Amino acid sequence: MTASVFASKRLRTSISRAVTYALLLIGACFLMIPFVWMVSTSLKEPGDVLKFPPEWIPDPFVWRNYYDAVTLPYAPFGTFFKNTVIITFVSMFGQLLSASMVAYSFARLRWWGRDVLFIVVLATMMLPSQVTLIPVFILFKQLGWVDTLLPLTVPAFFGGGAFTVFLFRQFMMTIPLEMDDAAKIDGCSTAGIYSRIIIPMSRPVLITAGIFSFLGHWNDFMGPLIYLNSTHNYTLSLGLRIIQGYGGYGVQRWHLLMAASLIVMMPVLALFFMAQRYFIQGVVVSGVKG
């Protein structure tokens, strides 16, 4: 009797799990349709792109589309790539440095008004960026930074953003304060505790925040669109817009646009698959421990 009950329970669990996996698989296939269409389009002849019903498997495979997409005379892909790499890595470094220092102050130091100021910092997350768009643009214009990479890199060195500060603070608060006391007894200064103890122990959140920062700056479209005017300063996101709008005579070069989009997406996909564990860990740190 007992064995029969266990067998029935195990059967129900197996069926429930199979149904769940089947639903997840169907949902995953549905979400993959745009990506599959992009890959398929990037390998088609121009005349085959808009055929109906669509041909999911190109015949023939036009691999030259990838070469043509990065060698267009009106869209210097190499320049766009260089500008994007500069903006992404300089901003990521500035964001991690400044956010970790601010979070260290909130999490490990004792000073008057600390908690109130931290709430104010968190409250800035509810302020839409569009509200400060015009004043910030006027400020950068007065500084002569418009049409340079400075508006897209320098602000990252001033705070790093409320969410990144929050992420660092939540992780740093899990490190025992006794480690700070032991370091002080050994003669370590506040800056020494930050650089020699807290930062090395914060490696998981550093990687997580770095991933978020990389994704944000690599895919940023609005910032370069507002502050950059010259083609030689454009980033990859603006370069894709050029390719999209340069078909001429109403002709859209979807095959080249999809090929270029796939090339731009490759670093992001590679980073996500290599650091997927830290990405999920960051979501857990910010969601559970908050």
GUVOFI-916608 format. One record per atom (N, C-alpha, C): chain; residue number from 1; x, y, z. Coordinates in steps of 0.02 Angstrom, whole numbers. Atoms other than C-alpha are relative to their C-alpha. Example, Ala and Ser with C-alpha at 12.3 -4.5 7.8 and 13.67 -1.06 7.14 Angstrom:
BEGIN
A,1,45,-59,0
A,1,615,-225,390
A,1,45,60,0
A,2,-42,-59,-3
A,2,684,-53,357
A,2,-39,55,37
//
This chain:
BEGIN
A,1,42,-61,0
A,1,0,0,0
A,1,43,62,0
A,2,-45,-58,-4
A,2,139,120,50
A,2,39,9,-65
A,3,-38,-4,63
A,3,240,76,-105
A,3,-44,27,-56
A,4,45,-24,51
A,4,87,108,-212
A,4,-11,76,5
A,5,10,-72,-10
A,5,61,281,-135
A,5,61,39,-24
A,6,-61,-33,21
A,6,244,327,-163
A,6,7,0,-76
A,7,-4,4,73
A,7,236,265,-343
A,7,-48,48,-33
A,8,48,-47,27
A,8,79,367,-375
A,8,24,72,7
A,9,-25,-68,-11
A,9,159,522,-299
A,9,58,15,-47
A,10,-57,-10,46
A,10,317,496,-402
A,10,-24,10,-72
A,11,27,-8,67
A,11,212,477,-560
A,11,-29,69,-11
A,12,29,-68,6
A,12,117,639,-526
A,12,55,52,-5
A,13,-56,-48,3
A,13,281,729,-494
A,13,33,0,-68
A,14,-32,5,66
A,14,355,663,-656
A,14,-42,32,-54
A,15,45,-30,50
A,15,201,714,-756
A,15,1,76,5
A,16,-1,-73,-10
A,16,200,887,-678
A,16,64,31,-26
A,17,-64,-26,23
A,17,384,909,-714
A,17,4,-2,-76
A,18,-2,5,73
A,18,364,850,-894
A,18,-43,54,-32
A,19,42,-53,27
A,19,220,971,-924
A,19,34,68,7
A,20,-35,-63,-11
A,20,322,1113,-848
A,20,56,9,-51
A,21,-54,-4,49
A,21,472,1074,-958
A,21,-26,12,-71
A,22,29,-9,67
A,22,361,1061,-1111
A,22,-22,72,-11
A,23,22,-69,5
A,23,284,1232,-1077
A,23,59,48,-6
A,24,-60,-42,4
A,24,455,1308,-1047
A,24,33,-6,-68
A,25,-31,10,65
A,25,520,1231,-1208
A,25,-39,37,-55
A,26,41,-36,49
A,26,373,1301,-1307
A,26,11,75,5
A,27,-12,-71,-10
A,27,399,1472,-1229
A,27,69,21,-27
A,28,-68,-16,24
A,28,586,1466,-1267
A,28,3,2,-76
A,29,2,0,74
A,29,554,1419,-1449
A,29,-35,62,-26
A,30,36,-60,22
A,30,429,1561,-1464
A,30,44,62,6
A,31,-43,-58,-10
A,31,553,1687,-1393
A,31,60,0,-47
A,32,-58,4,44
A,32,690,1624,-1509
A,32,-16,18,-72
A,33,19,-13,70
A,33,591,1663,-1667
A,33,34,63,-28
A,34,-33,-59,29
A,34,658,1843,-1688
A,34,75,-11,-12
A,35,-72,12,8
A,35,838,1784,-1662
A,35,12,-46,-60
A,36,-8,46,57
A,36,817,1640,-1786
A,36,-13,37,-66
A,37,13,-40,60
A,37,740,1761,-1912
A,37,59,45,-17
A,38,-58,-44,11
A,38,888,1879,-1889
A,38,58,-40,-31
A,39,-54,41,27
A,39,1014,1739,-1919
A,39,-16,-21,-72
A,40,20,22,67
A,40,916,1676,-2069
A,40,5,57,-51
A,41,-1,-58,46
A,41,898,1850,-2145
A,41,72,21,-16
A,42,-69,-21,11
A,42,1083,1886,-2123
A,42,36,-43,-52
A,43,-32,46,47
A,43,1122,1740,-2240
A,43,-38,-6,-66
A,44,41,5,61
A,44,996,1776,-2378
A,44,22,51,-52
A,45,-5,-49,53
A,45,1001,1862,-2545
A,45,-51,56,14
A,46,48,-55,-14
A,46,915,2035,-2540
A,46,-71,-16,-23
A,47,67,14,26
A,47,769,1971,-2645
A,47,-38,-53,38
A,48,32,55,-37
A,48,734,1826,-2527
A,48,-22,20,70
A,49,11,-20,-70
A,49,718,1928,-2367
A,49,-74,4,17
A,50,70,-14,-16
A,50,534,1977,-2379
A,50,-48,-49,-34
A,51,45,50,30
A,51,465,1822,-2462
A,51,-52,-24,50
A,52,53,27,-44
A,52,300,1757,-2393
A,52,-31,-61,-34
A,53,-24,12,-68
A,53,289,1629,-2324
A,53,76,2,4
A,54,-73,-8,-5
A,54,465,1659,-2257
A,54,37,-66,-6
A,55,-44,59,5
A,55,605,1537,-2298
A,55,50,4,57
A,56,-42,-3,-60
A,56,689,1498,-2133
A,56,71,-24,-14
A,57,-68,24,17
A,57,835,1406,-2213
A,57,20,31,-67
A,58,-20,-34,62
A,58,924,1516,-2342
A,58,26,-49,-51
A,59,-25,42,55
A,59,963,1441,-2511
A,59,18,46,-58
A,60,-58,27,-36
A,60,1103,1477,-2544
A,60,17,42,62
A,61,-25,-38,-58
A,61,1193,1535,-2385
A,61,48,53,-26
A,62,-41,-55,25
A,62,1265,1707,-2425
A,62,44,26,57
A,63,-44,-20,-55
A,63,1410,1720,-2302
A,63,33,68,-13
A,64,-32,-63,16
A,64,1475,1872,-2395
A,64,-36,60,32
A,65,37,-54,-32
A,65,1339,1977,-2312
A,65,37,27,61
A,66,-35,-22,-61
A,66,1445,1983,-2153
A,66,59,44,-19
A,67,-57,-41,23
A,67,1596,2050,-2249
A,67,-26,67,-26
A,68,28,-62,28
A,68,1489,2177,-2342
A,68,-26,46,55
A,69,29,-41,-54
A,69,1407,2235,-2180
A,69,53,40,37
A,70,-53,-36,-38
A,70,1573,2284,-2100
A,70,47,39,-45
A,71,-43,-38,46
A,71,1651,2361,-2256
A,71,-39,51,-41
A,72,39,-51,35
A,72,1514,2483,-2308
A,72,38,67,1
A,73,-40,-62,2
A,73,1597,2646,-2365
A,73,-30,56,42
A,74,32,-54,-38
A,74,1468,2757,-2277
A,74,-8,-18,74
A,75,6,20,-70
A,75,1474,2660,-2112
A,75,65,-35,22
A,76,-65,30,-21
A,76,1654,2635,-2048
A,76,-7,-42,62
A,77,15,45,-56
A,77,1623,2484,-1939
A,77,57,-3,50
A,78,-57,2,-45
A,78,1800,2482,-1869
A,78,2,59,48
A,79,2,-60,-43
A,79,1784,2661,-1805
A,79,-56,-6,51
A,80,56,8,-47
A,80,1614,2623,-1728
A,80,20,-49,55
A,81,-20,51,-50
A,81,1687,2469,-1643
A,81,51,29,49
A,82,-51,-29,-45
A,82,1837,2565,-1574
A,82,-33,48,49
A,83,34,-47,-46
A,83,1726,2704,-1503
A,83,-42,-36,52
A,84,42,38,-47
A,84,1608,2578,-1425
A,84,43,-34,53
A,85,-44,32,-49
A,85,1751,2483,-1343
A,85,28,51,50
A,86,-26,-52,-45
A,86,1826,2644,-1273
A,86,-53,21,50
A,87,54,-23,-45
A,87,1660,2705,-1203
A,87,-19,-55,50
A,88,23,54,-44
A,88,1613,2535,-1133
A,88,50,-14,56
A,89,-48,20,-51
A,89,1774,2493,-1042
A,89,20,58,46
A,90,-15,-57,-44
A,90,1815,2669,-980
A,90,-58,12,48
A,91,58,-11,-43
A,91,1638,2690,-915
A,91,-7,-56,51
A,92,6,56,-47
A,92,1638,2516,-838
A,92,51,7,56
A,93,-50,-9,-53
A,93,1800,2551,-746
A,93,-20,56,48
A,94,20,-56,-42
A,94,1737,2719,-684
A,94,-60,-17,44
A,95,60,18,-37
A,95,1570,2647,-631
A,95,16,-47,57
A,96,-17,48,-54
A,96,1645,2502,-533
A,96,41,34,54
A,97,-41,-34,-49
A,97,1774,2614,-449
A,97,-41,46,44
A,98,36,-49,-40
A,98,1658,2753,-396
A,98,-57,-33,40
A,99,56,32,-35
A,99,1510,2642,-351
A,99,25,-42,60
A,100,-26,40,-56
A,100,1617,2526,-244
A,100,24,44,57
A,101,-22,-45,-53
A,101,1692,2674,-150
A,101,-60,30,37
A,102,60,-28,-32
A,102,1521,2751,-118
A,102,-33,-54,43
A,103,33,54,-37
A,103,1450,2583,-65
A,103,41,-19,62
A,104,-42,14,-58
A,104,1599,2553,50
A,104,-15,49,57
A,105,17,-50,-51
A,105,1558,2714,138
A,105,-67,-14,32
A,106,67,14,-27
A,106,1375,2666,157
A,106,-1,-64,41
A,107,5,66,-32
A,107,1409,2488,212
A,107,47,-9,59
A,108,-51,17,-49
A,108,1566,2495,320
A,108,18,57,47
A,109,-20,-58,-41
A,109,1590,2672,388
A,109,-59,27,39
A,110,52,-29,-42
A,110,1493,2760,524
A,110,6,76,-3
A,111,0,-73,3
A,111,1448,2942,492
A,111,-72,26,3
A,112,66,-29,-12
A,112,1303,3060,529
A,112,-39,7,-66
A,113,44,-7,58
A,113,1158,3052,405
A,113,11,-52,-54
A,114,-17,50,50
A,114,1224,2898,318
A,114,-62,-35,-28
A,115,58,37,22
A,115,1060,2802,312
A,115,-50,44,-38
A,116,46,-46,35
A,116,957,2954,262
A,116,25,14,-71
A,117,-28,-13,66
A,117,1076,2993,119
A,117,-5,-60,-45
A,118,7,60,41
A,118,1070,2813,62
A,118,-71,-6,-27
A,119,70,1,24
A,119,880,2824,51
A,119,-9,50,-57
A,120,5,-50,54
A,120,899,2982,-53
A,120,31,-27,-64
A,121,-32,30,59
A,121,1019,2890,-168
A,121,-47,-51,-33
A,122,47,49,28
A,122,893,2748,-188
A,122,-59,35,-33
A,123,58,-35,28
A,123,755,2874,-221
A,123,14,26,-70
A,124,-16,-25,67
A,124,849,2937,-374
A,124,-15,-52,-54
A,125,17,51,49
A,125,810,2770,-457
A,125,-71,9,-27
A,126,68,-11,22
A,126,629,2826,-467
A,126,-6,62,-44
A,127,0,-60,41
A,127,678,2984,-562
A,127,17,-19,-72
A,128,-15,18,70
A,128,664,2956,-751
A,128,59,41,-27
A,129,-58,-35,27
A,129,823,3000,-844
A,129,-20,57,-47
A,130,22,-53,46
A,130,720,3105,-966
A,130,-10,67,36
A,131,12,-62,-37
A,131,687,3231,-826
A,131,62,43,1
A,132,-63,-38,-4
A,132,870,3281,-816
A,132,36,6,-67
A,133,-33,3,65
A,133,906,3262,-1001
A,133,22,69,-25
A,134,-15,-67,27
A,134,898,3446,-1051
A,134,52,36,42
A,135,-52,-35,-39
A,135,993,3520,-902
A,135,69,-32,-7
A,136,-65,33,8
A,136,1130,3389,-920
A,136,30,15,-68
A,137,-25,-16,67
A,137,1143,3422,-1106
A,137,27,72,-2
A,138,-24,-69,-2
A,138,1158,3610,-1074
A,138,66,5,37
A,139,-63,0,-39
A,139,1293,3577,-944
A,139,58,-24,-44
A,140,-54,26,42
A,140,1396,3471,-1064
A,140,14,46,-59
A,141,-12,-47,55
A,141,1371,3598,-1203
A,141,41,59,24
A,142,-40,-55,-28
A,142,1437,3737,-1090
A,142,72,-21,11
A,143,-68,25,-10
A,143,1587,3628,-1053
A,143,36,-15,-66
A,144,-30,15,65
A,144,1616,3601,-1239
A,144,12,-74,-12
A,145,-9,73,5
A,145,1597,3412,-1224
A,145,-45,-32,-53
A,146,45,29,50
A,146,1460,3389,-1354
A,146,40,-20,-62
A,147,-35,31,57
A,147,1517,3282,-1503
A,147,70,-25,20
A,148,-60,36,-23
A,148,1654,3204,-1397
A,148,-24,-60,41
A,149,18,60,-40
A,149,1660,3042,-1297
A,149,-4,16,74
A,150,-2,-17,-72
A,150,1674,3136,-1131
A,150,-68,-6,34
A,151,65,7,-36
A,151,1485,3147,-1091
A,151,-20,-72,11
A,152,19,71,-5
A,152,1475,2958,-1113
A,152,47,-39,46
A,153,-48,35,-42
A,153,1624,2915,-1002
A,153,11,33,69
A,154,-18,-35,-63
A,154,1660,3049,-870
A,154,-53,-9,55
A,155,50,8,-54
A,155,1491,3038,-776
A,155,5,-66,37
A,156,-5,65,-34
A,156,1529,2855,-737
A,156,47,3,60
A,157,-47,-6,-56
A,157,1668,2915,-619
A,157,-30,38,59
A,158,31,-38,-54
A,158,1544,3011,-511
A,158,-60,-38,28
A,159,53,36,-35
A,159,1444,2886,-410
A,159,-16,-69,-30
A,160,11,65,32
A,160,1416,2747,-537
A,160,-72,-22,-5
A,161,71,19,6
A,161,1227,2747,-523
A,161,-26,-31,65
A,162,29,22,-63
A,162,1109,2710,-379
A,162,-6,-76,4
A,163,9,72,-2
A,163,1076,2529,-428
A,163,67,-36,13
A,164,-65,31,-12
A,164,1261,2486,-436
A,164,24,11,71
A,165,-17,-13,-70
A,165,1291,2569,-268
A,165,-39,-46,46
A,166,42,45,-40
A,166,1146,2470,-196
A,166,26,-72,-3
A,167,-25,68,9
A,167,1217,2308,-268
A,167,63,-11,41
A,168,-63,6,-38
A,168,1389,2338,-192
A,168,-14,3,75
A,169,13,-8,-72
A,169,1320,2394,-24
A,169,-30,-64,29
A,170,32,61,-27
A,170,1210,2241,-4
A,170,51,-56,8
A,171,-50,53,-5
A,171,1358,2126,-37
A,171,50,15,55
A,172,-50,-18,-50
A,172,1481,2222,72
A,172,-27,-7,71
A,173,29,7,-67
A,173,1361,2216,219
A,173,1,-72,24
A,174,-4,71,-21
A,174,1376,2026,218
A,174,70,-18,25
A,175,-68,14,-24
A,175,1563,2037,257
A,175,4,20,74
A,176,-1,-16,-72
A,176,1591,2030,447
A,176,41,62,15
A,177,-35,-61,-20
A,177,1640,2196,526
A,177,63,-16,40
A,178,-60,19,-39
A,178,1766,2102,634
A,178,63,0,-43
A,179,-58,-2,44
A,179,1879,2094,483
A,179,29,70,-4
A,180,-23,-69,-1
A,180,1887,2284,480
A,180,37,14,65
A,181,-32,-12,-64
A,181,1928,2287,666
A,181,69,-33,4
A,182,-65,34,0
A,182,2066,2158,644
A,182,51,37,-42
A,183,-45,-37,44
A,183,2139,2258,501
A,183,24,65,33
A,184,-19,-62,-34
A,184,2137,2418,605
A,184,51,-14,55
A,185,-48,18,-52
A,185,2228,2330,747
A,185,70,-11,-31
A,186,-64,10,35
A,186,2362,2283,620
A,186,27,63,-32
A,187,-24,-64,26
A,187,2377,2466,571
A,187,-23,18,-70
A,188,25,-14,67
A,188,2278,2464,410
A,188,-46,60,1
A,189,43,-60,3
A,189,2196,2628,360
A,189,-67,-17,-32
A,190,66,11,32
A,190,2019,2650,295
A,190,8,-16,-74
A,191,-11,13,71
A,191,2082,2658,116
A,191,32,-69,-10
A,192,-31,66,5
A,192,2188,2503,148
A,192,-50,-56,9
A,193,53,51,-9
A,193,2039,2406,213
A,193,-41,-8,-63
A,194,40,2,62
A,194,1943,2455,57
A,194,37,-37,-56
A,195,-36,27,58
A,195,2079,2409,-68
A,195,29,-70,12
A,196,-34,64,-12
A,196,2160,2259,19
A,196,-47,-55,26
A,197,44,51,-30
A,197,2012,2173,104
A,197,-68,-2,-34
A,198,69,-1,23
A,198,1841,2230,45
A,198,-4,-14,-75
A,199,4,9,72
A,199,1874,2242,-142
A,199,19,-72,-21
A,200,-14,70,20
A,200,1962,2071,-157
A,200,-56,-48,19
A,201,54,44,-20
A,201,1819,1991,-60
A,201,-65,13,-38
A,202,61,-18,38
A,202,1690,2079,-171
A,202,5,-21,-73
A,203,-9,20,70
A,203,1747,1990,-328
A,203,-65,-22,-34
A,204,63,19,34
A,204,1575,1910,-364
A,204,-42,60,-20
A,205,43,-57,17
A,205,1483,2076,-356
A,205,35,46,-49
A,206,-37,-39,50
A,206,1622,2162,-454
A,206,-15,-28,-70
A,207,13,31,65
A,207,1596,2037,-595
A,207,-72,13,-21
A,208,71,-11,16
A,208,1407,2053,-584
A,208,-13,71,-22
A,209,10,-70,19
A,209,1409,2243,-586
A,209,36,16,-65
A,210,-35,-10,63
A,210,1537,2237,-726
A,210,-41,-24,-59
A,211,42,26,55
A,211,1420,2131,-831
A,211,-57,48,-14
A,212,54,-48,10
A,212,1275,2251,-802
A,212,25,63,-35
A,213,-28,-61,29
A,213,1387,2399,-843
A,213,18,-11,-74
A,214,-20,15,69
A,214,1455,2316,-1000
A,214,-62,-1,-46
A,215,61,5,41
A,215,1281,2275,-1065
A,215,-31,69,-10
A,216,32,-65,4
A,216,1216,2449,-1026
A,216,36,47,-48
A,217,-38,-46,42
A,217,1357,2544,-1112
A,217,9,-26,-71
A,218,-8,28,67
A,218,1380,2424,-1258
A,218,-63,11,-43
A,219,63,-5,37
A,219,1196,2432,-1306
A,219,-30,70,3
A,220,30,-66,-9
A,220,1170,2616,-1262
A,220,-11,33,-69
A,221,16,-34,63
A,221,1083,2707,-1404
A,221,-17,74,13
A,222,23,-68,-12
A,222,1006,2863,-1325
A,222,58,48,14
A,223,-56,-44,-17
A,223,1167,2934,-1252
A,223,40,21,-61
A,224,-36,-21,61
A,224,1270,2929,-1414
A,224,-44,40,-48
A,225,44,-36,46
A,225,1118,2989,-1512
A,225,-5,74,20
A,226,9,-69,-23
A,226,1105,3146,-1404
A,226,66,40,-4
A,227,-62,-38,-8
A,227,1288,3192,-1381
A,227,48,-3,-59
A,228,-47,8,55
A,228,1373,3134,-1542
A,228,-31,23,-66
A,229,24,-25,65
A,229,1356,3222,-1710
A,229,41,-25,-58
A,230,-45,19,54
A,230,1506,3169,-1813
A,230,3,-76,-8
A,231,-1,72,14
A,231,1514,3000,-1897
A,231,61,-34,31
A,232,-60,32,-27
A,232,1692,2969,-1837
A,232,-4,-9,76
A,233,10,11,-73
A,233,1628,2978,-1656
A,233,-56,-49,15
A,234,58,43,-11
A,234,1480,2862,-1682
A,234,21,-67,32
A,235,-9,67,-28
A,235,1460,2698,-1589
A,235,-36,-51,-43
A,236,31,53,40
A,236,1398,2531,-1653
A,236,-76,8,-4
A,237,73,-8,1
A,237,1218,2568,-1604
A,237,-21,52,-51
A,238,16,-51,50
A,238,1217,2726,-1710
A,238,20,-25,-70
A,239,-19,29,64
A,239,1309,2632,-1848
A,239,-54,-44,-29
A,240,56,41,23
A,240,1167,2508,-1858
A,240,-57,43,-27
A,241,53,-46,24
A,241,1047,2653,-1877
A,241,18,27,-69
A,242,-21,-23,65
A,242,1151,2717,-2023
A,242,-13,-53,-53
A,243,11,55,48
A,243,1145,2547,-2108
A,243,-74,-8,-15
A,244,72,8,9
A,244,958,2539,-2080
A,244,-29,54,-46
A,245,30,-55,37
A,245,924,2709,-2155
A,245,34,18,-65
A,246,-39,-18,59
A,246,1046,2706,-2300
A,246,-15,-45,-60
A,247,16,43,57
A,247,956,2589,-2418
A,247,-8,39,-65
A,248,8,-41,58
A,248,910,2729,-2536
A,248,-59,-23,-43
A,249,56,15,44
A,249,757,2739,-2649
A,249,-50,-48,32
A,250,48,42,-35
A,250,651,2655,-2516
A,250,20,-72,7
A,251,-23,69,-5
A,251,756,2497,-2519
A,251,36,-10,66
A,252,-31,16,-63
A,252,798,2425,-2350
A,252,48,-60,-8
A,253,-49,54,5
A,253,956,2319,-2342
A,253,-3,-42,63
A,254,11,39,-62
A,254,888,2201,-2210
A,254,54,-53,8
A,255,-50,54,-6
A,255,1017,2066,-2250
A,255,64,27,30
A,256,-60,-30,-29
A,256,1162,2185,-2211
A,256,-12,23,71
A,257,16,-23,-68
A,257,1074,2259,-2060
A,257,-1,-58,50
A,258,2,58,-45
A,258,1042,2087,-1985
A,258,70,-30,10
A,259,-68,25,-7
A,259,1221,2032,-2021
A,259,40,44,48
A,260,-36,-46,-45
A,260,1291,2188,-1936
A,260,-27,-6,72
A,261,30,7,-67
A,261,1169,2168,-1790
A,261,26,-63,35
A,262,-25,62,-30
A,262,1226,1989,-1763
A,262,72,7,22
A,263,-70,-11,-20
A,263,1409,2042,-1761
A,263,3,42,63
A,264,1,-44,-59
A,264,1370,2180,-1635
A,264,-23,-39,61
A,265,28,38,-56
A,265,1274,2055,-1528
A,265,48,-53,26
A,266,-43,56,-19
A,266,1412,1924,-1523
A,266,37,11,66
A,267,-34,-9,-65
A,267,1516,2002,-1382
A,267,-47,-4,60
A,268,48,2,-55
A,268,1360,2021,-1275
A,268,-21,-71,15
A,269,19,70,-11
A,269,1307,1841,-1302
A,269,57,-40,31
A,270,-58,36,-28
A,270,1483,1777,-1268
A,270,9,17,73
A,271,-8,-21,-70
A,271,1494,1879,-1108
A,271,-54,-32,43
A,272,54,28,-40
A,272,1325,1818,-1049
A,272,10,-74,14
A,273,-8,72,-10
A,273,1363,1634,-1076
A,273,61,-16,43
A,274,-59,12,-41
A,274,1535,1648,-996
A,274,-11,19,73
A,275,9,-24,-68
A,275,1474,1743,-843
A,275,-73,-7,23
A,276,71,9,-17
A,276,1296,1677,-830
A,276,-10,-12,75
A,277,7,15,-72
A,277,1326,1614,-653
A,277,2,63,42
A,278,-5,-62,-38
A,278,1379,1785,-590
A,278,-60,46,-15
A,279,59,-41,18
A,279,1235,1869,-685
A,279,-59,-20,44
A,280,56,23,-41
A,280,1107,1761,-594
A,280,13,14,74
A,281,-16,-14,-69
A,281,1200,1782,-430
A,281,-13,73,18
A,282,12,-71,-12
A,282,1188,1971,-448
A,282,-74,14,9
A,283,72,-9,-8
A,283,1001,1960,-471
A,283,-23,-25,68
A,284,18,27,-66
A,284,989,1852,-314
A,284,22,47,56
A,285,-25,-45,-52
A,285,1098,1972,-212
A,285,-44,62,6
A,286,41,-62,-2
A,286,996,2125,-263
A,286,-72,-14,17
A,287,70,13,-11
A,287,829,2037,-249
A,287,-16,-28,68
A,288,14,33,-63
A,288,842,1930,-93
A,288,27,39,59
A,289,-31,-34,-57
A,289,962,2026,18
A,289,-21,73,6
A,290,23,-69,-5
A,290,884,2194,-24
A,290,-57,5,50
//
